């Protein structure tokens, strides 16, 4: 795995301290690139600036800096607990401290960073070489056991490199590129923020898709042994729930694909294109409206209910001539429904009707679902999620294909026969 090590300890710059000697040992060894940090505030700023780092070596207790009027009493130490709870770190977190950490806190942090956080006792009485060996071997052992993590690091570097190149090229082309794109979108009635971001994201995608190191890394990652998973079906459902839907932040602008909840049973997806949302949101907007139970009703018409799944599955496989198990019968037909071959309906799997429940699907009936809702009807009804691209655009395109279909003119039977001669 590539990237620097962040070594965070409030005594890292203190001469003759183990932490300082350990930092210099890492630097002189030459195996690792190490960035020293002596407080949590700087660590937070650093992590916002550096997207790729190999490991975070983190002390637990940090002495608080006294304000000028706080000289008469000793402030309690600050711990790394709140930082780790609030952060999302996709690297090894190596908590290296001489202080005791409760089992409850360790368990909580291990649930937040499964397989990526380790707690090691700092022993100041040890020779610096012994402590260095302990930490460096721990990092190398982590890398060996987590080879699948190397691709996200390469990916982050590809993004960084491409972003720097694109920013340079755009500024060379037009130093006012952000302002020009922003104002152009605003004058056209679109959301200027979304337009500027989308322009950059499109260029970024075109760049990183050509990154040879990333492409090779993906091939290698796909060839690695699969990581043990107790419930593969559930894990895949969670994965595609995240791929299909994004949790919205507070005060996010209205966007095509936003999911609304009108009642406990009635949901909707915002259909209005983003270029029209700003102009129309004060009066009315277009939605695909559907009932939460619509997919189950659709399955019942095919004489299937979810309570019958295990029985149906146990009788739905056959062995082909190569010895492979393949689907057959009703389950095979039901699985095909998710390919959206029926032009009249659109199915969205693992829809976020309920938190942490990923086997509920939404079904949108193009014949009846498109509705115009007034501001009074949709205001304050947006849920916490939106349908991501390209899935919202696939939904829109399938609807337009449905309403734009053209019938085939009738021709006589004899003409059909004649053209088969």
N, C-alpha and C positions, 0 to 999 in steps of 0.2 A: 504494500500500500504506500502511496506517495503522500507527501505533505509534511509540514513541520509539526513539531511537538510543542504544545503550549505548556510551559512549566509555571504554575501559579502558586506562589507562596509569599507571605508577607516578609519573610526573612531571606529572600533569594538574593538580595543585594548586600546583605550584611556579611562583611569579611569574617572568615574563620568559623562561619556557621556551616553545618552539614549541607544545608540547602544550596548555599553559594558554591561550595566545593563540588557538589553534585552537578550543578549547572555547568561549571567549567569542565568537569569530567566528560559530560555529554558533548560539549563543543570540541574538546581536544580529541575525543575518540573518532570523530569524523563520520560515524555511521548515521547519525541523526542531525537534522537541523532543528535547533531549539530556540524558542522565543521566550525570554523571561518576563514575567508579569508579577507585580507585587500587591495587587488589590483587585477586588471583585468588580469595581466600576470599570477599570481599564479592561478587564477580561470581557465584560459585556460589550464594550465598544470594539474590541478586537474581533470577537466572534461575528459581529455584524459586518466587519470588513473582510474577514478571511473565511471563505466558504469551505476550504479544504484543509484539514489538518489531520495528521496521523493519529494523534492521541492527546488527551488532556490530562496532565498530571496535576492534581488539584489538592491543595491543603484543605483541611476542614475548618480550622479556626483562624480568623483574621482579626488582628487588633484594630479597633476603630480609631480613626483619626479624630483627635480632640479639636473642638472649636476653641476660639480664643477665650471664651468665657466659661470654659468647662475644665479649668485646671485644678479644681479642688476635689475632684472625685474620679474614680476609675470607671470607665465605660466597659460594659460586658463585651466580650468578643462577638464578632459577626461570624456566622457559619455559612458554609456553601449550600445549605439546605434549600433556601428560597431560590437561589440562582438555578440549581438543578431542577427544581420543580417547575420553574417558569420557562426553562429553556428546552429546546428540542435539538439535541446534539447527535449527529449521525457519525460518531467516532467512538473509540475506546475512551471511557472515563475511568481514570486510575486515581481513586481517592487515596492520597498518601499522607497520613496524619499520625501524630503521636497521641492524639486525643481519642477517647472512647466514643464510639457512635452506637446508639441503641439499636437493638435488633429490629424494633418496629420501623425505625427510620431506614435501616438497610433494606428491609423487605419492601418498603414503599418505593424506594429509589430503584430497586431491582425490578419492580413491576413496571416502572416508567422507562427503564433502559434494559430490557431483557437481554441477557447475554453480553451486554456492552459495558457494564459497570463492575468494578472490582475494588475491594477495600484492602489496603495493605498498611500494616503498622510501620510507622517511621521509627527507626532505631538509631538515635543520635550517637549511641555508644559504638556502633559498628564502624568499621573502616569504610570510607567513601566508596572504595572499589566494590565491596560486598553489596552495598545498597544499589550501586550502579548496575551490577550484574543482575540483581533481583528485579529491578524495574525493566531493564532492557530485555531480559529473557521473558518477562511477562508480556511485553509488547510484541515480541517476535512470536511467542506462543499464540497470542490472540490472532495475529495476522495469519498464521498457519491454519488455525481452526476456522477462520472466517474469510476464506479466499473470495467468497461471493461479494464481499463488501468492496473489493477493489474497483469494480466498474463504477459505482456512484462517485468515487473519488476522481476517476478519469473523466467521468461525465461533467463533474463540477469544474474541472480544469478546462475542459473543452468549452463550456459555457463562458468561463472567465476570459479565455483567449479570444473567443469569437466576439464577445461583448466589447472588449477593448478595440478590436479591429473595426467593428461596425461603428462604434462611437467616433472613431478617428475618421473613417470614410465619410460618415454623414456630416461631420463638422467641416471637413475639407470641401465637401460639395456645397454646403450652405451652413454657415455658423449660426444661423437663426432657424435651423431645421425644426426644432421643437415648437417654436412660436408659429412658424409658417403652417405646419401640419395642424396644430391646435386650432388656430384661427380659421383655417380653411374648413375644418370639420364643424366648427361652431357656426360659421356662416351658412353651411349647408343644413343646419338643424340637427346634426348628429351630436353624440356625446364626445366632446373633444378629448377627454382623458382616455376613454376606451380606444379612440382612433390612434392616438400617439403610441399607446402601449401596444396595440395590435400591429401597427406598422413595424415596430422594433421586434416584436416577437416573431413575426413572419420572416424577417431577415435573419434573426438568430436561428430559427429552425432550418432555413436553407443553408446556413453555414455549418452548424454542428452535424448535420446529416452527412456531411462530406468528411468528417474528422476520422481519419484512418485508424488512429489509436483507439478511439471510442468504438468503431465498428469491429475491430479485432477483439477488443475487450468484451463486447457483447457475445461474440462467437465463443470465446473461451468460457464465459460465465454460463452460457447455455449448455456447455458440455460437462460442467461440474456435476458431481453426484448430488442428487436431490437431498435437501435438508429434511430430516424426519419431521413429520407433521401429523399430529393425532387425528385431526379432522380436516382432510384436504378440501372437501366440498365447502365447508364453512369458511375456510381460509380464502378460497377462490371467490366466494360470494363477497367477503369483506374487501378483497382486492378490487373487484369490479364495481362495487358500490363506491369506492373512492375514485376510480377511474371515470365513472359516469357522472358523479355528483360532487359538488364542492360546497363545503360549509361556508356560508357568507359571514363576513365580519360585520360588526355594527356600522351602520350608516353607509353600507355599500350602495352604489347607485343602482337604479333599476336597470336590469339587463334582460335581453332576450334569453329565455330559458329559465328565468326565475320561477321557482315553484311556490304556489300559493295554496293556502288551506282555508277554504271558505267555511266549511263545517267539519265535524269529525269524520264525515263520509265523503265530502265533496272536495276534490283537489283540482288544481289547474296549473298549467305551464304557460308563461307569458309568450305569446306568439308574435306580437308586434315587433318588426325589425328595429334594431337599435337606432337607426337613423331617424325613426319617427317617434321614438318614445318620449323624448323631451318635448316635442310639439303637442303630443296627444295626452300626456299623463295627467294633465289637469282636468280633462273631460272624460275620456274613456280609452280603454285599451282592449286588444284582442287576446283571447285566451283559448287554449285547448282545455276544456273542462271534462272531468271524468270522475266516476265513482270509485272509491277504494276497493269495492268488491267486484268490480267489472271483470277482472281477469278470472276470478273464481267462477263467476257466472258463465264466462266463455268456456271454461274447462268442463263445466257441468253439461253444457250442450254437446260436448264430445264424450259424455258418459264417463267422466273422471272426476274424482275428488281427492284432495291431498291425503286424506286418511288412508287411501288405498295405495299410497306410493310404494311402501316396502313390499307388499304382495305383488304389485305390478312389476316392480324392478326385478324380483327374484325369478320371474318367468319371461324376461325380456331380452335375454342374450342367447346367441347361438355361436357356434364355432365355425369359422370359415375354412376353406381348403388349406390355408396357411397356418391354421391353428390359433388364429386370433379371435378374441371374443368381440362380436359385433352386435349392435342393437337390432331388435326386430319388433314387429307388431305395433301396438298402440303407443308404447313409450317412445318408440322411434318417431312416430308421427307427431307426438306431443312435443318432443325435443325440437323438431323442425319448425314449430310455431315461432320459436325465438329468432329464426332467420327472417321473420317478417315477410313471408311469401304471400300472405293475404293482403291484397292491395287496399282493402277497406279499413284495416286496423293496424295499429302500431303498438308493439309491446316493449316496455322498458323494464329490464330485470332488476332485481334487488333495489326496488324503489324505496326512498327514505320516508315511508309512511310512519314508521316507528323507529326510535333510536335502538341501535344494536340488534335489530331484527332484519336480516338480509335475504329472506326467502319470500318476500312479497313483491309481486310484479304489478306494474300499472298497464292498463290497456286503454288506448285512445281510439275511439270509433270516429273515423273521419266524417262519416255521414251526419253525426249529431254533435260532435264535440266543440266545434269552433263557435265561440260566443263573444259578444261584445259586453264588457262590464264597465259600468260607470265608476268614477273615482270613489263614490260613496260605497260601492260594492267591494272594491278591491283594496281600498286604503287600510293599512295596518293589518292586512291579511297575508302578507308575504311570510313564508316559512323560513327556516334557517338554511335552506339549500337551493341550489340551482342546477339545472342540467347542463353539463359541460359541452363545449365544442369538441369534436365535430358532431356529437349526437343530436344537439338541438338543430343543427343545419340538416342532418339526415331526416329528422322528423319533419321539418318544414318542406324539404324537397319531396318527400313521399306524399305529403298532403297535397302539394301543388300538382304532383303527377296524378293523384286520384281525381281531383276536381277538373284537371285538364285533359282527361282521357277522351279519346274520340272513337266512336263506334266504327266497325269495319262494314263497308257496303255489302249487301247481299249479292251473291252471284248464283246463277242456276247450277243445279247438280251436274248437268251434262258438260258444262264448262269446266268444272272441277275434274271430271273424268278425262276430258280431252287433254287437260294439262298434265295428267299423270301418264299419258301414253308415251 
